[in-house]
């Protein structure tokens, strides 16, 4: 088998997967168009986009479930980027774990049976499979369910078994398509904790989701796709700098009797710092969180100036912060609207 490989430059040695010019056509419809993206080793990369943007199609191409119409996929092997093709697909993909769409299992099977099957399928050493299954079920808090039938499991438990099936063979890279969809808040929190444990083991995780909160909590970088094209890829902080838009949340020590008067007061204090926002309200009140939200350009300098102005005007502040979730939502919508 001839290996098509690219020797990694010093600058590219942190790349786990390289997608180069990927295009996927379905008849006259282009689901993914000239997509290029490098996924760094040891990071969680959030993959965001509206329905039909091309997220699942991209992940299925990485998994080898469908082939690109154009472009190439490279995986890091022995300090080289090796091109995925029909001749080496089985070998290369053994070091990758996939969770594509919602996992389903036979109700009469147990986690031990299911995970044994996936470990053997991926070539994990047979003598070590028993201990490995106990180890990964311990990681997700389900060791006591190892021999229970799947039909007795909740949806969250089934999803965790699906996630475990993706990494039972101890891959270095995980590609996970919507692993938290349909789960309740407790189960989503448990999945986040599992992913952070896997990252701590040095694994690279490519994670798609519609749930901005889940992505913002754990991702090192965010890739935003729209109409089959990557329109943004960077850390949340650097994306913020590109759109020059951010939000501060201010919680007061005591809730004011008149919210509108406080909004007006805060606006007058900081309007000279924030400047014109093209007609947007500088300050709004979030009644759910009971905090005042301030729109600004995201710069550290202006953040400090706003805090200094509030203190100078004797505003009694209990909490002053940039909420990452709200920021990511603002950035996401901004990039989709601007297409850049």
N, C-alpha and C positions, 0 to 999 in steps of 0.2 A: 504494500500500500504506500503510495507516494504521499508525503506529507507536505501540504502547502502551508508555509509558516512565515511569519515576519519576526525577525529578531527585535526584541524590545529595546527601544532607546532608553537612556537613563530617565528621561522625562516621563516615559510611558510605562515604567515598571510597576506602577500601582494599578494597572488596568486588569480587571478580572474578565470582563466581556467587552468586546468592541463591535458595535453595530455600524456598518459602513454603507451608506446609500441604500438602505432597505426600502423597497417598494413592493406592495402586494396588491395586485388587481384581481377583482372578481368580475369577470366580464368587462363591462364598461365602467364599473365602479372601482375607484382607487381607494382602498381602505387605509393604506400607509404609503406615504410618498417621500422618497429620498431621505429617509430617516437615518441620522448618524448620531451615535451616543456612546460614550465610554463610561463604563461602570467601574468605579474604583474598588480595589480590594478592601475588605473589612469595614465597609460602610453600609448603611441602610439608605437606599435611594427610593424615595416616594415617587410614584408614577401617577399623575393626575390628568384628568380630562373628562369632558362630558360624555354621555352615552353616544356611542358611534364614532368616537374620536380616533380609535385605532389601538387602544390599550391591549385588549385581548388578542387582537391579530398579531401585534408585535410580540407578545409573550408566547403565543403558539408557534411563531417562527423560531424564537429562541429555543423552545422545547423540541423543535424538529417535527411538530405535528403537521405543519404546513410549510411549504417552501416559498422563499421570496420569489417574486416575479423578476426582480433585479436586486443587486446588492449582495453583500457578504456578511457573515457572522463569524467572529473570531473569539476563541476561548484561550485563556492563558494556560499553557502547559509547559512546565520546565523552562520558565522565563522566555517563552516564545508565544506569540499569538498564532494559534493554529486555526486555519479556516475549517469551519464545519461543512462536511460534505457527506454524501451517501456512504462513502468508503470508511469514514472514521466516526460516523455519528454515534454508534453504540458505545464505542470506547470513550469518546469525549463526554457524552451525556451521563455517563456513570458517576461523574463527579459533580453533577448538577442535581438539585432537588426541585421538583415542580409541583405546584398545586394550581391546576388550571380548572376554573369553574368549580361549582359545588361538588364536593366528594360524595359518592354514594357507595354503600357497602351492602352485602347480603346480611339480612337481619339475623340469620342463624350463626354467623361467624363471630369470633371473639377478637379483641385487639391482638392477642398473641398470634392467632392464625393470620390475620390481615398483615401485620407487620413482618412476620416471618416471610410471607409471600413477597413483599416489596423489598426486603433486605436481600433475599435470594435473587430476585429479578435484577437487582443492581450490582450483584457480585460481591456482596459483603461476605467476609470469611465465615463459613458455615459454623465452625467451632465457637465463634464469638457472638453469633446471632442471639442466643438466649440471654446472655448478659447485656447485650446492647439494647434489646427490647425492654428489659427491666430498667435500664438506665434512662432511656428516653421517656418512658412512662412516669418514672419518678420525677423527671424534669418538668413534666406538665401536670403533676399532681394526680395521676390516674393509675398508679401502680396497683392499687387494690382492685381495679376493674379489669385486670389483665385477662381473666378467663370468663368475664361476663359476656353474654350475648349482646350484640349491637342493638337489637330490638328494644332493649331496656334503657338505652342511652337517650339523653336529651339532645336537642339540636346542637347546643354548644359543645357537648361532649363528642358528638360525631365530628364536628368541625375540628376539634383538637386532635382527634385520631387522624383525620385527613391531613392536618398539618404535620403530625409526627411521621406519617407515611412518606412525606416529602424529604425528611432528613434522617430517617432511621439508618440509612447507609452512610451517614456522616459525610455529606458532600461539603465542598468548600463554598458553593454558591447556591442560593435559594431564589427561585422565581415564583412569586406568590400572587395569584390573581384574585383580588377581593377576598382575602382570608377571613374578614370579619363581617361580611355582609349577612344580614339577617340575625345577628347575635344580639342578645340583650347587653346592657352596659357592663354587667359583671363579667360576662364571657369575653367581651371585647377587651376589657382591662386585663384579663388573664392572658389573652393572645398577645397583647402588647408586651407583657412581662416576659413571655416565652421568647418573643423576637429579640428583646434586649439581652436575654441570656445567651441566645445564639450569636448575637453580635459580639458579646464578650468572649466567645470562643474563637473569634476571628473570622466568622463567616460573612460573606457578602450577601446582602438581601435586596432584591429588586421587588418592590411591593406596590401593586396597584390598588387604588381604593377610591370610593366616592366620599369617604368619611374624612373630611379635612382634619378634624380633631385628632384622629388616630395617626394620620401622617405627620402632623405637626409635632406630636409628642415624641416621636422616635426617629424621624428621618434626619440624616446628615445633609442630604441634598434633595432637591425637588426637581423633577422633570415634568413639564406641562406639555401635553400634546393636544392639538386641535386640528380637525380636518386632516388627520393623518400625518401632521408635521409637528416636530418639536419647536415650540415657540419660546421656551425658556428652560434653562437648566443651570442651577447654582444652589448655594445655600440660601436659606430664607433671608438672612441678613443682606446678602448681596443682591438678591432679587428686589428686596425693599429699596435698596439704593438706586436700582435702575428705574423704578417707577416713581421714586421720591414720594411715597405715600405710606403713612403709618398711622397708628392709633395709640393714644395713651388712655389708660383707665385711671380715674381718680375716685377713690373712696374716701368720703369725709368721716370725721370722727363722730359726727351726729348728722342724721338726715334732716335737711332743711324743711321748714314748714311749706315754703313756696318753691317748688322745683323750677318754675319758669324764671323767677327772679334770680335764682342761683345760676341758671344757665346764662342769663344775661350778664350777671356779674363776672362769671368766669370768662365769658367771651370778651368783655371789655378789658380784662386784665391781660389777656394773651393775644389779642388780635394783631397788635403791632409785631409780635414775634412770628406768628403763623402767616399773616398776609392773606392775599386773595386766594380763595379755593374754588374759583369758577362757580360761585353761587351756592356751594355746599355749606351746610351749617358747620361752624367750627366746633361747637360744643353741642352734644346731645346727651339726654339722660336715658340710660338703660334701666328700665323699671324691673326687669327680671333679676339683674345682678345688683341693682341698687348702686350703680356707679355712674359717674359722668365720663363720657367718652370724647376725647379731643383729637381731631384730625390735624396732622402736621406732616412735615416732609420727611420724618424719620431720622434726621441728623442728630447725632449725640449732642452737638452744640445747642441746637434749639430745644432739645429735651431738657437740658440743664437750665436753659434760660426760662423755660416755662415753669419749672420747679422753683427757681429762685424768685420769679415774679409772684407766684402763689404764696410763697412764704412771706415775702415782703408785704403782701396785702393781707396778711394774717388769716389766710385760708387754712383751717385746721384739717390737715390731711392724715388719714389713717393708712392709706395704701396708694402708691404711685408706681405704675408699671406699664410695660408694653406687653399686652397679651398675645402670645404667639399664635394662638388659634384664630383670633379675629384678624390678626395681621395676615396670616396665610390666606384666609378667605378673601380679604380685600385684594391681595396680590393676584390670587387665582382669577377672580372676576376681572381685574384690571388687565391682565395679560390676554384673557379671552376676548375682551372687548376691543383691545388695541391690536390684537393679532401680532404682537412683537414682544 
